[in-house]
Amino acid sequence: MSSHLIRSLRLAVIFCLALFLSVTSLQAARFQNQQVKPPNIVVFLVDDMGVMDTSVPFLTDSKGQPKRYPLNDYYITPSMERLAKQGIRFNHFYAMSVCSPTRISIMSGQNAARHHATNWINPQKNNAGPQGPPDWNWAGLKKDDVTLPRLLEKAGYRTIHVGKGHFGADGFPGAEPLNLGFDVNIAGSSFGAPGSYHGMKKFGLGTRRAHQAVPHLEKYHDTDIFLTEALTIEANATLAETVKADQPFFLYMAHYAVHAPFDSDPRFADHYKDSDKPKNAQAFATLIEGMDKSLGDIMNQLDQLGVAENTLIFFLGDNGSDAPLGHQHAVACAAPLRGKKGAHYEGGMRVPFIAAWAKPDPSNSNQKLLPIPQDALQTQIAAVHDLFPTILKVADVKPPQGYIVDGQPLNQLLTGQPDKAHRDTFLMHYPHSPHRSNYFTVYRDGDWKVIYHYVPSKDSEDSHYQLYNLAKDPFEQHNLAVSEPKQLKRMMQALMESMEQHAALYPVTKDGKQPLKPLMP
């Protein structure tokens, strides 16, 4: 055999061996990737909790640093502080100003102006209001609607609903979370407020609020337990079952707290009895602290189950604060912000938002893909419908082709970086009455915010228009609608275009025959 042939054979053997090792290496890497478990996801949603109902400071000073205000020193939320130190919080995070629109936006990824559930859903009667749009989505979510839990369920997640549903009226599919893609439903129903927070009162059963008795918790009836605690025990038990079965999970932990009735949580009443706040406000604070304990208990459970490093938590409120402090359009319950739940001011729609891994671990494969900085603050505008695409991206799940998603992924913002592609706009549409603010649309674009009132009233300063520069006037004390006519026209044009893009429904004339569309100034 010639030396040339021998050399050729050796090269061929080396090439084949290298190819074999390369393929084997790729197969091994692919196998290892298959062993990477998808991240678990927890959405911890608090009812009627605004951005100031916490000891965690979300507002900032002139240098962009977190600034404490008196309400931050009134509320006691150590678990929120713990979560914020582990992750990132947003200080311009928006929800719809009442609950059902927000909850359906989280489920659908669509702004309420598009999904048309633009009011809180009264389970027993259509509450469009005297001039509300007749075709608004009172029925709520339907069985064939695209929803976040349904998409995650199809991707292999166990989808768990605990607490308040309020996705649809009585007799419609949305009243039952099991119709919407949840594998488990604990306590979710058509209504938004519990009959009672007390186990001794069967959570409302047998009282005048029996139609709002919280379901599925019969084992706790006639026991000295508070609703928030019962829901937490049930959530933690379900998490243990799921982890034992080695399933990834999506936990939608939606507390009834801190919604009225303002039943005082006896575990925390002593912490507020000497304050100068009214009794109802003291009770509200106990509901806040009880919710916070629940957050800590769930975080501890995730750690004990050994899944904290692979679990991503999103904490948020569903609308502005409803603390029983002061007038709904004043600087009071969300001080220094103006307004409260249902209002067109910042206090009515700014909510706390924190995202964090339940246990930070830079070596975790999923945390490498989404490295969330600790104790960080994000100042870009974001909103509740952004959760849908964010969670799907984290779980590597895509929505159906052609489905309209109004939200944008927050993934880059969650890393603490700016995202120029993310719109700094927010549309809040409420074409209903009677409520704290009636028949209005809010549009924010960067520093500017315009409020359009379809039916001017005393609460709207008897004008169609209110205009604020939130950079210079964050607490909305100076209406610039008259002094800044060019800016008002620009903002109104943007509002009207956004409404058309979302196929929004409008209030109607008193005879119900014509839509009341916005007018240019």
WOPELIN-V668347 format. One line per field, one symbol per residue. psi: psi as a letter, one per 30 degrees, with the letter a starting at -180 (. if undefined). A space follows every 50 residues. Layout:
psi: ???
//
This chain:
psi: kleeeeeeeeeeeeeeeeeeeeeeeeeeeeeeeffjklklkkjjkkkgjl fghlfkkellafggkkkkleeffeljieeeeeeeffbkkkghkkllflee eeeeeeefgkkefefgiglkjjffljheleglkfgliefaklegkkleee eeefggkkkkkkbkdhfllkfleffjfffggkfkjjgkaflfklelfkef ghhfkgafhffgkklghfffkglikkeeeeeeeeeeeeeeeeeeghkllj jjjjkekhllkikkjffgeffffglglleeeeeeeeeeeeeeeeeeeeee eeeefggefgkkkkkllfalkgkijlkfgljdfgkglklakflflefffk lkkkklkfjkjffkeefefijklkhlkkflklleffeefeeeeefhkklk kfkkjelkkgeeefgglljffkkhlkkjkihllkaekkilkkkkjbfkkk kkjejkaefgghlfkkkkjfefifghfjjgeefieeeeeeeeeeeeeeee eghlkllllffgfkkjlkkk.
//
